Amino acid sequence: MLGLTIAKLKRNRRKKRLLKALKKGAIEGITWEDVLKDAMAKSVVSKEEAKILEHVRGLVMEIIAVDEFTTEELAVGRKPQPPVDTQHAA
């Protein structure tokens, strides 16, 4: 349990260091990958730290993607709407 807590603190420090540098304008990039590359080039994070941050970002995006549904999936269980008569509309 203690090992997990220490690992979590280290991840938070990495992320804070990266976000602080980004906010100051010390690093830049349009995409997350660009930001990480620039951060590695400017020694804000190591290659290993960048890999960890990229992995965590991937996991977060995977979790977020769970909430993405197609129109057909959202329509399941809904009553079909009657067509709108546009010829006789006011």
PDB file with one MODEL, atoms N, CA, C and O in Angstrom:
MODEL        1
ATOM      1  N   MET A   1       0.825  -1.196   0.000  1.00  0.00           N
ATOM      2  CA  MET A   1       0.000   0.000   0.000  1.00  0.00           C
ATOM      3  C   MET A   1       0.868   1.258   0.000  1.00  0.00           C
ATOM      4  O   MET A   1       0.595   2.202  -0.742  1.00  0.00           O
ATOM      5  N   LEU A   2       1.895   1.273   0.818  1.00  0.00           N
ATOM      6  CA  LEU A   2       2.788   2.429   0.875  1.00  0.00           C
ATOM      7  C   LEU A   2       3.480   2.653  -0.462  1.00  0.00           C
ATOM      8  O   LEU A   2       3.671   3.794  -0.884  1.00  0.00           O
ATOM      9  N   GLY A   3       3.855   1.562  -1.130  1.00  0.00           N
ATOM     10  CA  GLY A   3       4.496   1.658  -2.443  1.00  0.00           C
ATOM     11  C   GLY A   3       3.597   2.335  -3.455  1.00  0.00           C
ATOM     12  O   GLY A   3       4.060   3.137  -4.267  1.00  0.00           O
ATOM     13  N   LEU A   4       2.301   2.011  -3.411  1.00  0.00           N
ATOM     14  CA  LEU A   4       1.356   2.629  -4.323  1.00  0.00           C
ATOM     15  C   LEU A   4       1.203   4.117  -4.029  1.00  0.00           C
ATOM     16  O   LEU A   4       1.096   4.924  -4.952  1.00  0.00           O
ATOM     17  N   THR A   5       1.191   4.477  -2.774  1.00  0.00           N
ATOM     18  CA  THR A   5       1.060   5.884  -2.383  1.00  0.00           C
ATOM     19  C   THR A   5       2.271   6.687  -2.846  1.00  0.00           C
ATOM     20  O   THR A   5       2.123   7.792  -3.366  1.00  0.00           O
ATOM     21  N   ILE A   6       3.459   6.136  -2.658  1.00  0.00           N
ATOM     22  CA  ILE A   6       4.681   6.809  -3.096  1.00  0.00           C
ATOM     23  C   ILE A   6       4.687   6.955  -4.612  1.00  0.00           C
ATOM     24  O   ILE A   6       5.043   8.010  -5.138  1.00  0.00           O
ATOM     25  N   ALA A   7       4.293   5.902  -5.309  1.00  0.00           N
ATOM     26  CA  ALA A   7       4.231   5.952  -6.771  1.00  0.00           C
ATOM     27  C   ALA A   7       3.237   7.012  -7.226  1.00  0.00           C
ATOM     28  O   ALA A   7       3.494   7.725  -8.196  1.00  0.00           O
ATOM     29  N   LYS A   8       2.112   7.124  -6.540  1.00  0.00           N
ATOM     30  CA  LYS A   8       1.100   8.121  -6.895  1.00  0.00           C
ATOM     31  C   LYS A   8       1.649   9.533  -6.694  1.00  0.00           C
ATOM     32  O   LYS A   8       1.426  10.410  -7.528  1.00  0.00           O
ATOM     33  N   LEU A   9       2.357   9.753  -5.602  1.00  0.00           N
ATOM     34  CA  LEU A   9       2.953  11.063  -5.339  1.00  0.00           C
ATOM     35  C   LEU A   9       3.974  11.422  -6.413  1.00  0.00           C
ATOM     36  O   LEU A   9       4.031  12.571  -6.853  1.00  0.00           O
ATOM     37  N   LYS A  10       4.769  10.464  -6.834  1.00  0.00           N
ATOM     38  CA  LYS A  10       5.772  10.711  -7.867  1.00  0.00           C
ATOM     39  C   LYS A  10       5.103  11.077  -9.188  1.00  0.00           C
ATOM     40  O   LYS A  10       5.574  11.970  -9.892  1.00  0.00           O
ATOM     41  N   ARG A  11       3.996  10.386  -9.534  1.00  0.00           N
ATOM     42  CA  ARG A  11       3.262  10.711 -10.759  1.00  0.00           C
ATOM     43  C   ARG A  11       2.723  12.129 -10.695  1.00  0.00           C
ATOM     44  O   ARG A  11       2.806  12.883 -11.665  1.00  0.00           O
ATOM     45  N   ASN A  12       2.167  12.486  -9.535  1.00  0.00           N
ATOM     46  CA  ASN A  12       1.625  13.837  -9.370  1.00  0.00           C
ATOM     47  C   ASN A  12       2.720  14.880  -9.525  1.00  0.00           C
ATOM     48  O   ASN A  12       2.496  15.931 -10.126  1.00  0.00           O
ATOM     49  N   ARG A  13       3.899  14.602  -8.989  1.00  0.00           N
ATOM     50  CA  ARG A  13       5.018  15.547  -9.113  1.00  0.00           C
ATOM     51  C   ARG A  13       5.418  15.717 -10.573  1.00  0.00           C
ATOM     52  O   ARG A  13       5.678  16.832 -11.024  1.00  0.00           O
ATOM     53  N   ARG A  14       5.467  14.601 -11.315  1.00  0.00           N
ATOM     54  CA  ARG A  14       5.807  14.666 -12.745  1.00  0.00           C
ATOM     55  C   ARG A  14       4.809  15.545 -13.477  1.00  0.00           C
ATOM     56  O   ARG A  14       5.179  16.446 -14.230  1.00  0.00           O
ATOM     57  N   LYS A  15       3.550  15.265 -13.241  1.00  0.00           N
ATOM     58  CA  LYS A  15       2.497  16.001 -13.930  1.00  0.00           C
ATOM     59  C   LYS A  15       2.534  17.484 -13.549  1.00  0.00           C
ATOM     60  O   LYS A  15       2.405  18.349 -14.415  1.00  0.00           O
ATOM     61  N   LYS A  16       2.710  17.776 -12.265  1.00  0.00           N
ATOM     62  CA  LYS A  16       2.775  19.168 -11.817  1.00  0.00           C
ATOM     63  C   LYS A  16       3.954  19.891 -12.450  1.00  0.00           C
ATOM     64  O   LYS A  16       3.833  21.040 -12.873  1.00  0.00           O
ATOM     65  N   ARG A  17       5.095  19.214 -12.514  1.00  0.00           N
ATOM     66  CA  ARG A  17       6.292  19.816 -13.104  1.00  0.00           C
ATOM     67  C   ARG A  17       6.048  20.120 -14.581  1.00  0.00           C
ATOM     68  O   ARG A  17       6.434  21.178 -15.078  1.00  0.00           O
ATOM     69  N   LEU A  18       5.407  19.187 -15.273  1.00  0.00           N
ATOM     70  CA  LEU A  18       5.117  19.372 -16.692  1.00  0.00           C
ATOM     71  C   LEU A  18       4.119  20.511 -16.896  1.00  0.00           C
ATOM     72  O   LEU A  18       4.329  21.367 -17.756  1.00  0.00           O
ATOM     73  N   LEU A  19       3.048  20.532 -16.123  1.00  0.00           N
ATOM     74  CA  LEU A  19       2.030  21.573 -16.260  1.00  0.00           C
ATOM     75  C   LEU A  19       2.573  22.952 -15.900  1.00  0.00           C
ATOM     76  O   LEU A  19       2.207  23.950 -16.520  1.00  0.00           O
ATOM     77  N   LYS A  20       3.445  23.005 -14.896  1.00  0.00           N
ATOM     78  CA  LYS A  20       4.057  24.274 -14.487  1.00  0.00           C
ATOM     79  C   LYS A  20       4.919  24.827 -15.628  1.00  0.00           C
ATOM     80  O   LYS A  20       4.856  26.017 -15.934  1.00  0.00           O
ATOM     81  N   ALA A  21       5.719  23.964 -16.252  1.00  0.00           N
ATOM     82  CA  ALA A  21       6.565  24.387 -17.367  1.00  0.00           C
ATOM     83  C   ALA A  21       5.716  24.825 -18.559  1.00  0.00           C
ATOM     84  O   ALA A  21       6.059  25.784 -19.251  1.00  0.00           O
ATOM     85  N   LEU A  22       4.625  24.133 -18.794  1.00  0.00           N
ATOM     86  CA  LEU A  22       3.715  24.477 -19.889  1.00  0.00           C
ATOM     87  C   LEU A  22       3.072  25.846 -19.642  1.00  0.00           C
ATOM     88  O   LEU A  22       2.974  26.671 -20.550  1.00  0.00           O
ATOM     89  N   LYS A  23       2.639  26.069 -18.404  1.00  0.00           N
ATOM     90  CA  LYS A  23       2.005  27.334 -18.039  1.00  0.00           C
ATOM     91  C   LYS A  23       2.971  28.514 -18.178  1.00  0.00           C
ATOM     92  O   LYS A  23       2.579  29.595 -18.618  1.00  0.00           O
ATOM     93  N   LYS A  24       4.234  28.298 -17.802  1.00  0.00           N
ATOM     94  CA  LYS A  24       5.254  29.350 -17.892  1.00  0.00           C
ATOM     95  C   LYS A  24       5.684  29.608 -19.334  1.00  0.00           C
ATOM     96  O   LYS A  24       6.336  30.612 -19.617  1.00  0.00           O
ATOM     97  N   GLY A  25       5.320  28.704 -20.247  1.00  0.00           N
ATOM     98  CA  GLY A  25       5.748  28.846 -21.630  1.00  0.00           C
ATOM     99  C   GLY A  25       7.114  28.253 -21.887  1.00  0.00           C
ATOM    100  O   GLY A  25       7.688  28.448 -22.959  1.00  0.00           O
ATOM    101  N   ALA A  26       7.645  27.521 -20.905  1.00  0.00           N
ATOM    102  CA  ALA A  26       8.968  26.896 -21.051  1.00  0.00           C
ATOM    103  C   ALA A  26       8.927  25.747 -22.054  1.00  0.00           C
ATOM    104  O   ALA A  26       9.930  25.433 -22.694  1.00  0.00           O
ATOM    105  N   ILE A  27       7.767  25.129 -22.181  1.00  0.00           N
ATOM    106  CA  ILE A  27       7.570  24.074 -23.179  1.00  0.00           C
ATOM    107  C   ILE A  27       6.278  24.384 -23.927  1.00  0.00           C
ATOM    108  O   ILE A  27       5.423  25.124 -23.441  1.00  0.00           O
ATOM    109  N   GLU A  28       6.156  23.808 -25.107  1.00  0.00           N
ATOM    110  CA  GLU A  28       4.953  24.050 -25.900  1.00  0.00           C
ATOM    111  C   GLU A  28       4.675  22.883 -26.818  1.00  0.00           C
ATOM    112  O   GLU A  28       5.497  21.980 -26.974  1.00  0.00           O
ATOM    113  N   GLY A  29       3.512  22.917 -27.417  1.00  0.00           N
ATOM    114  CA  GLY A  29       3.101  21.891 -28.352  1.00  0.00           C
ATOM    115  C   GLY A  29       1.609  21.964 -28.571  1.00  0.00           C
ATOM    116  O   GLY A  29       0.859  22.419 -27.707  1.00  0.00           O
ATOM    117  N   ILE A  30       1.190  21.516 -29.722  1.00  0.00           N
ATOM    118  CA  ILE A  30      -0.232  21.521 -30.045  1.00  0.00           C
ATOM    119  C   ILE A  30      -0.898  20.279 -29.472  1.00  0.00           C
ATOM    120  O   ILE A  30      -1.987  20.354 -28.905  1.00  0.00           O
ATOM    121  N   THR A  31      -0.240  19.142 -29.623  1.00  0.00           N
ATOM    122  CA  THR A  31      -0.784  17.886 -29.108  1.00  0.00           C
ATOM    123  C   THR A  31      -0.035  17.490 -27.839  1.00  0.00           C
ATOM    124  O   THR A  31       1.035  18.021 -27.540  1.00  0.00           O
ATOM    125  N   TRP A  32      -0.612  16.555 -27.106  1.00  0.00           N
ATOM    126  CA  TRP A  32       0.026  16.043 -25.897  1.00  0.00           C
ATOM    127  C   TRP A  32       1.387  15.443 -26.238  1.00  0.00           C
ATOM    128  O   TRP A  32       2.349  15.613 -25.489  1.00  0.00           O
ATOM    129  N   GLU A  33       1.468  14.745 -27.360  1.00  0.00           N
ATOM    130  CA  GLU A  33       2.733  14.137 -27.780  1.00  0.00           C
ATOM    131  C   GLU A  33       3.787  15.215 -28.041  1.00  0.00           C
ATOM    132  O   GLU A  33       4.951  15.059 -27.673  1.00  0.00           O
ATOM    133  N   ASP A  34       3.364  16.310 -28.681  1.00  0.00           N
ATOM    134  CA  ASP A  34       4.293  17.422 -28.940  1.00  0.00           C
ATOM    135  C   ASP A  34       4.803  18.036 -27.638  1.00  0.00           C
ATOM    136  O   ASP A  34       5.985  18.357 -27.514  1.00  0.00           O
ATOM    137  N   VAL A  35       3.907  18.193 -26.678  1.00  0.00           N
ATOM    138  CA  VAL A  35       4.284  18.753 -25.374  1.00  0.00           C
ATOM    139  C   VAL A  35       5.313  17.843 -24.698  1.00  0.00           C
ATOM    140  O   VAL A  35       6.318  18.317 -24.169  1.00  0.00           O
ATOM    141  N   LEU A  36       5.055  16.538 -24.720  1.00  0.00           N
ATOM    142  CA  LEU A  36       5.991  15.594 -24.098  1.00  0.00           C
ATOM    143  C   LEU A  36       7.346  15.602 -24.800  1.00  0.00           C
ATOM    144  O   LEU A  36       8.383  15.553 -24.138  1.00  0.00           O
ATOM    145  N   LYS A  37       7.350  15.662 -26.131  1.00  0.00           N
ATOM    146  CA  LYS A  37       8.618  15.702 -26.874  1.00  0.00           C
ATOM    147  C   LYS A  37       9.419  16.948 -26.516  1.00  0.00           C
ATOM    148  O   LYS A  37      10.630  16.887 -26.302  1.00  0.00           O
ATOM    149  N   ASP A  38       8.715  18.084 -26.453  1.00  0.00           N
ATOM    150  CA  ASP A  38       9.396  19.325 -26.105  1.00  0.00           C
ATOM    151  C   ASP A  38       9.908  19.276 -24.667  1.00  0.00           C
ATOM    152  O   ASP A  38      11.005  19.752 -24.374  1.00  0.00           O
ATOM    153  N   ALA A  39       9.106  18.697 -23.774  1.00  0.00           N
ATOM    154  CA  ALA A  39       9.509  18.572 -22.367  1.00  0.00           C
ATOM    155  C   ALA A  39      10.743  17.689 -22.228  1.00  0.00           C
ATOM    156  O   ALA A  39      11.625  17.978 -21.419  1.00  0.00           O
ATOM    157  N   MET A  40      10.813  16.618 -23.009  1.00  0.00           N
ATOM    158  CA  MET A  40      12.006  15.757 -22.970  1.00  0.00           C
ATOM    159  C   MET A  40      13.213  16.494 -23.537  1.00  0.00           C
ATOM    160  O   MET A  40      14.312  16.408 -22.988  1.00  0.00           O
ATOM    161  N   ALA A  41      13.007  17.217 -24.635  1.00  0.00           N
ATOM    162  CA  ALA A  41      14.110  17.941 -25.268  1.00  0.00           C
ATOM    163  C   ALA A  41      14.684  19.009 -24.341  1.00  0.00           C
ATOM    164  O   ALA A  41      15.877  19.309 -24.397  1.00  0.00           O
ATOM    165  N   LYS A  42      13.835  19.580 -23.491  1.00  0.00           N
ATOM    166  CA  LYS A  42      14.271  20.636 -22.577  1.00  0.00           C
ATOM    167  C   LYS A  42      14.519  20.113 -21.162  1.00  0.00           C
ATOM    168  O   LYS A  42      14.648  20.892 -20.218  1.00  0.00           O
ATOM    169  N   SER A  43      14.583  18.793 -21.025  1.00  0.00           N
ATOM    170  CA  SER A  43      14.888  18.115 -19.754  1.00  0.00           C
ATOM    171  C   SER A  43      13.916  18.443 -18.619  1.00  0.00           C
ATOM    172  O   SER A  43      14.294  18.444 -17.447  1.00  0.00           O
ATOM    173  N   VAL A  44      12.667  18.720 -18.975  1.00  0.00           N
ATOM    174  CA  VAL A  44      11.643  18.926 -17.949  1.00  0.00           C
ATOM    175  C   VAL A  44      11.223  17.572 -17.392  1.00  0.00           C
ATOM    176  O   VAL A  44      10.986  17.427 -16.192  1.00  0.00           O
ATOM    177  N   VAL A  45      11.134  16.579 -18.282  1.00  0.00           N
ATOM    178  CA  VAL A  45      10.870  15.197 -17.879  1.00  0.00           C
ATOM    179  C   VAL A  45      11.845  14.290 -18.610  1.00  0.00           C
ATOM    180  O   VAL A  45      12.339  14.622 -19.687  1.00  0.00           O
ATOM    181  N   SER A  46      12.113  13.139 -18.006  1.00  0.00           N
ATOM    182  CA  SER A  46      12.986  12.160 -18.657  1.00  0.00           C
ATOM    183  C   SER A  46      12.165  11.345 -19.653  1.00  0.00           C
ATOM    184  O   SER A  46      10.938  11.437 -19.693  1.00  0.00           O
ATOM    185  N   LYS A  47      12.859  10.556 -20.446  1.00  0.00           N
ATOM    186  CA  LYS A  47      12.175   9.695 -21.419  1.00  0.00           C
ATOM    187  C   LYS A  47      11.253   8.712 -20.687  1.00  0.00           C
ATOM    188  O   LYS A  47      10.132   8.457 -21.127  1.00  0.00           O
ATOM    189  N   GLU A  48      11.730   8.172 -19.582  1.00  0.00           N
ATOM    190  CA  GLU A  48      10.941   7.227 -18.782  1.00  0.00           C
ATOM    191  C   GLU A  48       9.681   7.910 -18.225  1.00  0.00           C
ATOM    192  O   GLU A  48       8.590   7.341 -18.261  1.00  0.00           O
ATOM    193  N   GLU A  49       9.848   9.123 -17.718  1.00  0.00           N
ATOM    194  CA  GLU A  49       8.707   9.869 -17.177  1.00  0.00           C
ATOM    195  C   GLU A  49       7.698  10.199 -18.270  1.00  0.00           C
ATOM    196  O   GLU A  49       6.489  10.141 -18.046  1.00  0.00           O
ATOM    197  N   ALA A  50       8.199  10.545 -19.447  1.00  0.00           N
ATOM    198  CA  ALA A  50       7.312  10.841 -20.573  1.00  0.00           C
ATOM    199  C   ALA A  50       6.506   9.606 -20.968  1.00  0.00           C
ATOM    200  O   ALA A  50       5.321   9.710 -21.286  1.00  0.00           O
ATOM    201  N   LYS A  51       7.152   8.434 -20.948  1.00  0.00           N
ATOM    202  CA  LYS A  51       6.438   7.192 -21.254  1.00  0.00           C
ATOM    203  C   LYS A  51       5.327   6.935 -20.242  1.00  0.00           C
ATOM    204  O   LYS A  51       4.224   6.528 -20.606  1.00  0.00           O
ATOM    205  N   ILE A  52       5.629   7.175 -18.974  1.00  0.00           N
ATOM    206  CA  ILE A  52       4.625   6.973 -17.920  1.00  0.00           C
ATOM    207  C   ILE A  52       3.459   7.944 -18.115  1.00  0.00           C
ATOM    208  O   ILE A  52       2.297   7.547 -18.046  1.00  0.00           O
ATOM    209  N   LEU A  53       3.777   9.221 -18.360  1.00  0.00           N
ATOM    210  CA  LEU A  53       2.727  10.218 -18.564  1.00  0.00           C
ATOM    211  C   LEU A  53       1.887   9.898 -19.799  1.00  0.00           C
ATOM    212  O   LEU A  53       0.671  10.087 -19.786  1.00  0.00           O
ATOM    213  N   GLU A  54       2.523   9.418 -20.855  1.00  0.00           N
ATOM    214  CA  GLU A  54       1.801   9.029 -22.073  1.00  0.00           C
ATOM    215  C   GLU A  54       0.881   7.842 -21.800  1.00  0.00           C
ATOM    216  O   GLU A  54      -0.251   7.805 -22.281  1.00  0.00           O
ATOM    217  N   HIS A  55       1.370   6.875 -21.031  1.00  0.00           N
ATOM    218  CA  HIS A  55       0.566   5.702 -20.671  1.00  0.00           C
ATOM    219  C   HIS A  55      -0.660   6.107 -19.848  1.00  0.00           C
ATOM    220  O   HIS A  55      -1.775   5.651 -20.105  1.00  0.00           O
ATOM    221  N   VAL A  56      -0.435   6.962 -18.867  1.00  0.00           N
ATOM    222  CA  VAL A  56      -1.542   7.437 -18.018  1.00  0.00           C
ATOM    223  C   VAL A  56      -2.553   8.200 -18.872  1.00  0.00           C
ATOM    224  O   VAL A  56      -3.761   8.022 -18.716  1.00  0.00           O
ATOM    225  N   ARG A  57      -2.064   9.042 -19.766  1.00  0.00           N
ATOM    226  CA  ARG A  57      -2.958   9.803 -20.656  1.00  0.00           C
ATOM    227  C   ARG A  57      -3.802   8.862 -21.509  1.00  0.00           C
ATOM    228  O   ARG A  57      -4.992   9.101 -21.715  1.00  0.00           O
ATOM    229  N   GLY A  58      -3.184   7.791 -22.005  1.00  0.00           N
ATOM    230  CA  GLY A  58      -3.914   6.797 -22.788  1.00  0.00           C
ATOM    231  C   GLY A  58      -5.011   6.130 -21.981  1.00  0.00           C
ATOM    232  O   GLY A  58      -6.111   5.904 -22.484  1.00  0.00           O
ATOM    233  N   LEU A  59      -4.713   5.814 -20.725  1.00  0.00           N
ATOM    234  CA  LEU A  59      -5.718   5.189 -19.860  1.00  0.00           C
ATOM    235  C   LEU A  59      -6.879   6.140 -19.602  1.00  0.00           C
ATOM    236  O   LEU A  59      -8.039   5.730 -19.617  1.00  0.00           O
ATOM    237  N   VAL A  60      -6.566   7.399 -19.369  1.00  0.00           N
ATOM    238  CA  VAL A  60      -7.614   8.400 -19.142  1.00  0.00           C
ATOM    239  C   VAL A  60      -8.500   8.530 -20.379  1.00  0.00           C
ATOM    240  O   VAL A  60      -9.725   8.571 -20.264  1.00  0.00           O
ATOM    241  N   MET A  61      -7.893   8.595 -21.549  1.00  0.00           N
ATOM    242  CA  MET A  61      -8.665   8.722 -22.782  1.00  0.00           C
ATOM    243  C   MET A  61      -9.539   7.493 -23.021  1.00  0.00           C
ATOM    244  O   MET A  61     -10.651   7.607 -23.537  1.00  0.00           O
ATOM    245  N   GLU A  62      -9.037   6.329 -22.646  1.00  0.00           N
ATOM    246  CA  GLU A  62      -9.814   5.093 -22.774  1.00  0.00           C
ATOM    247  C   GLU A  62     -11.040   5.133 -21.866  1.00  0.00           C
ATOM    248  O   GLU A  62     -12.130   4.717 -22.258  1.00  0.00           O
ATOM    249  N   ILE A  63     -10.850   5.631 -20.662  1.00  0.00           N
ATOM    250  CA  ILE A  63     -11.966   5.744 -19.717  1.00  0.00           C
ATOM    251  C   ILE A  63     -12.993   6.737 -20.245  1.00  0.00           C
ATOM    252  O   ILE A  63     -14.195   6.480 -20.184  1.00  0.00           O
ATOM    253  N   ILE A  64     -12.531   7.857 -20.757  1.00  0.00           N
ATOM    254  CA  ILE A  64     -13.443   8.864 -21.296  1.00  0.00           C
ATOM    255  C   ILE A  64     -14.210   8.314 -22.494  1.00  0.00           C
ATOM    256  O   ILE A  64     -15.398   8.595 -22.652  1.00  0.00           O
ATOM    257  N   ALA A  65     -13.543   7.540 -23.331  1.00  0.00           N
ATOM    258  CA  ALA A  65     -14.173   6.996 -24.540  1.00  0.00           C
ATOM    259  C   ALA A  65     -15.328   6.063 -24.228  1.00  0.00           C
ATOM    260  O   ALA A  65     -16.173   5.824 -25.090  1.00  0.00           O
ATOM    261  N   VAL A  66     -15.382   5.538 -23.031  1.00  0.00           N
ATOM    262  CA  VAL A  66     -16.480   4.646 -22.643  1.00  0.00           C
ATOM    263  C   VAL A  66     -17.811   5.378 -22.757  1.00  0.00           C
ATOM    264  O   VAL A  66     -18.842   4.753 -23.002  1.00  0.00           O
ATOM    265  N   ASP A  67     -17.798   6.687 -22.585  1.00  0.00           N
ATOM    266  CA  ASP A  67     -19.021   7.473 -22.636  1.00  0.00           C
ATOM    267  C   ASP A  67     -19.399   7.916 -24.045  1.00  0.00           C
ATOM    268  O   ASP A  67     -20.333   8.703 -24.202  1.00  0.00           O
ATOM    269  N   GLU A  68     -18.719   7.445 -25.052  1.00  0.00           N
ATOM    270  CA  GLU A  68     -19.049   7.812 -26.421  1.00  0.00           C
ATOM    271  C   GLU A  68     -20.016   6.791 -27.001  1.00  0.00           C
ATOM    272  O   GLU A  68     -19.763   5.587 -26.961  1.00  0.00           O
ATOM    273  N   PHE A  69     -21.114   7.278 -27.533  1.00  0.00           N
ATOM    274  CA  PHE A  69     -22.135   6.415 -28.108  1.00  0.00           C
ATOM    275  C   PHE A  69     -22.527   6.937 -29.479  1.00  0.00           C
ATOM    276  O   PHE A  69     -22.494   8.141 -29.734  1.00  0.00           O
ATOM    277  N   THR A  70     -22.899   6.012 -30.359  1.00  0.00           N
ATOM    278  CA  THR A  70     -23.404   6.410 -31.665  1.00  0.00           C
ATOM    279  C   THR A  70     -24.860   6.841 -31.521  1.00  0.00           C
ATOM    280  O   THR A  70     -25.495   6.577 -30.500  1.00  0.00           O
ATOM    281  N   THR A  71     -25.379   7.501 -32.540  1.00  0.00           N
ATOM    282  CA  THR A  71     -26.771   7.937 -32.526  1.00  0.00           C
ATOM    283  C   THR A  71     -27.704   6.738 -32.386  1.00  0.00           C
ATOM    284  O   THR A  71     -28.713   6.809 -31.685  1.00  0.00           O
ATOM    285  N   GLU A  72     -27.364   5.642 -33.055  1.00  0.00           N
ATOM    286  CA  GLU A  72     -28.193   4.439 -32.998  1.00  0.00           C
ATOM    287  C   GLU A  72     -28.213   3.851 -31.582  1.00  0.00           C
ATOM    288  O   GLU A  72     -29.253   3.399 -31.106  1.00  0.00           O
ATOM    289  N   GLU A  73     -27.053   3.862 -30.917  1.00  0.00           N
ATOM    290  CA  GLU A  73     -26.994   3.346 -29.548  1.00  0.00           C
ATOM    291  C   GLU A  73     -27.818   4.205 -28.597  1.00  0.00           C
ATOM    292  O   GLU A  73     -28.456   3.684 -27.683  1.00  0.00           O
ATOM    293  N   LEU A  74     -27.807   5.500 -28.806  1.00  0.00           N
ATOM    294  CA  LEU A  74     -28.578   6.390 -27.955  1.00  0.00           C
ATOM    295  C   LEU A  74     -30.080   6.251 -28.193  1.00  0.00           C
ATOM    296  O   LEU A  74     -30.878   6.508 -27.292  1.00  0.00           O
ATOM    297  N   ALA A  75     -30.467   5.846 -29.404  1.00  0.00           N
ATOM    298  CA  ALA A  75     -31.879   5.740 -29.759  1.00  0.00           C
ATOM    299  C   ALA A  75     -32.515   4.442 -29.257  1.00  0.00           C
ATOM    300  O   ALA A  75     -33.740   4.323 -29.278  1.00  0.00           O
ATOM    301  N   VAL A  76     -31.736   3.486 -28.816  1.00  0.00           N
ATOM    302  CA  VAL A  76     -32.270   2.211 -28.348  1.00  0.00           C
ATOM    303  C   VAL A  76     -33.198   2.463 -27.167  1.00  0.00           C
ATOM    304  O   VAL A  76     -32.824   3.133 -26.204  1.00  0.00           O
ATOM    305  N   GLY A  77     -34.400   1.925 -27.246  1.00  0.00           N
ATOM    306  CA  GLY A  77     -35.358   2.062 -26.162  1.00  0.00           C
ATOM    307  C   GLY A  77     -36.200   3.324 -26.231  1.00  0.00           C
ATOM    308  O   GLY A  77     -37.096   3.507 -25.406  1.00  0.00           O
ATOM    309  N   ARG A  78     -35.941   4.186 -27.182  1.00  0.00           N
ATOM    310  CA  ARG A  78     -36.745   5.397 -27.339  1.00  0.00           C
ATOM    311  C   ARG A  78     -37.883   5.130 -28.305  1.00  0.00           C
ATOM    312  O   ARG A  78     -37.745   4.345 -29.243  1.00  0.00           O
ATOM    313  N   LYS A  79     -39.001   5.784 -28.069  1.00  0.00           N
ATOM    314  CA  LYS A  79     -40.127   5.668 -28.984  1.00  0.00           C
ATOM    315  C   LYS A  79     -39.797   6.441 -30.253  1.00  0.00           C
ATOM    316  O   LYS A  79     -39.259   7.546 -30.187  1.00  0.00           O
ATOM    317  N   PRO A  80     -40.117   5.863 -31.409  1.00  0.00           N
ATOM    318  CA  PRO A  80     -39.848   6.592 -32.650  1.00  0.00           C
ATOM    319  C   PRO A  80     -40.672   7.880 -32.707  1.00  0.00           C
ATOM    320  O   PRO A  80     -41.849   7.884 -32.347  1.00  0.00           O
ATOM    321  N   GLN A  81     -40.065   8.947 -33.150  1.00  0.00           N
ATOM    322  CA  GLN A  81     -40.752  10.225 -33.279  1.00  0.00           C
ATOM    323  C   GLN A  81     -41.522  10.257 -34.594  1.00  0.00           C
ATOM    324  O   GLN A  81     -41.000   9.828 -35.623  1.00  0.00           O
ATOM    325  N   PRO A  82     -42.768  10.763 -34.576  1.00  0.00           N
ATOM    326  CA  PRO A  82     -43.518  10.844 -35.827  1.00  0.00           C
ATOM    327  C   PRO A  82     -42.862  11.891 -36.735  1.00  0.00           C
ATOM    328  O   PRO A  82     -42.328  12.889 -36.252  1.00  0.00           O
ATOM    329  N   PRO A  83     -42.905  11.658 -38.041  1.00  0.00           N
ATOM    330  CA  PRO A  83     -42.291  12.626 -38.949  1.00  0.00           C
ATOM    331  C   PRO A  83     -43.002  13.975 -38.877  1.00  0.00           C
ATOM    332  O   PRO A  83     -44.208  14.039 -38.637  1.00  0.00           O
ATOM    333  N   VAL A  84     -42.260  15.028 -39.081  1.00  0.00           N
ATOM    334  CA  VAL A  84     -42.802  16.381 -39.050  1.00  0.00           C
ATOM    335  C   VAL A  84     -43.318  16.731 -40.436  1.00  0.00           C
ATOM    336  O   VAL A  84     -42.611  16.560 -41.429  1.00  0.00           O
ATOM    337  N   ASP A  85     -44.557  17.222 -40.502  1.00  0.00           N
ATOM    338  CA  ASP A  85     -45.157  17.620 -41.778  1.00  0.00           C
ATOM    339  C   ASP A  85     -44.718  19.042 -42.086  1.00  0.00           C
ATOM    340  O   ASP A  85     -45.280  20.001 -41.557  1.00  0.00           O
ATOM    341  N   THR A  86     -43.720  19.175 -42.937  1.00  0.00           N
ATOM    342  CA  THR A  86     -43.184  20.503 -43.240  1.00  0.00           C
ATOM    343  C   THR A  86     -43.996  21.234 -44.299  1.00  0.00           C
ATOM    344  O   THR A  86     -43.854  22.449 -44.439  1.00  0.00           O
ATOM    345  N   GLN A  87     -44.835  20.540 -45.041  1.00  0.00           N
ATOM    346  CA  GLN A  87     -45.632  21.193 -46.074  1.00  0.00           C
ATOM    347  C   GLN A  87     -46.718  22.090 -45.464  1.00  0.00           C
ATOM    348  O   GLN A  87     -47.059  23.135 -46.018  1.00  0.00           O
ATOM    349  N   HIS A  88     -47.251  21.664 -44.320  1.00  0.00           N
ATOM    350  CA  HIS A  88     -48.344  22.406 -43.692  1.00  0.00           C
ATOM    351  C   HIS A  88     -47.873  23.206 -42.483  1.00  0.00           C
ATOM    352  O   HIS A  88     -48.689  23.641 -41.671  1.00  0.00           O
ATOM    353  N   ALA A  89     -46.593  23.398 -42.361  1.00  0.00           N
ATOM    354  CA  ALA A  89     -46.063  24.161 -41.231  1.00  0.00           C
ATOM    355  C   ALA A  89     -46.356  25.645 -41.440  1.00  0.00           C
ATOM    356  O   ALA A  89     -46.462  26.118 -42.572  1.00  0.00           O
ATOM    357  N   ALA A  90     -46.482  26.357 -40.345  1.00  0.00           N
ATOM    358  CA  ALA A  90     -46.833  27.788 -40.457  1.00  0.00           C
ATOM    359  C   ALA A  90     -45.754  28.551 -41.044  1.00  0.00           C
ATOM    360  O   ALA A  90     -45.876  29.764 -41.212  1.00  0.00           O
TER     361      ALA A  90
ENDMDL
END
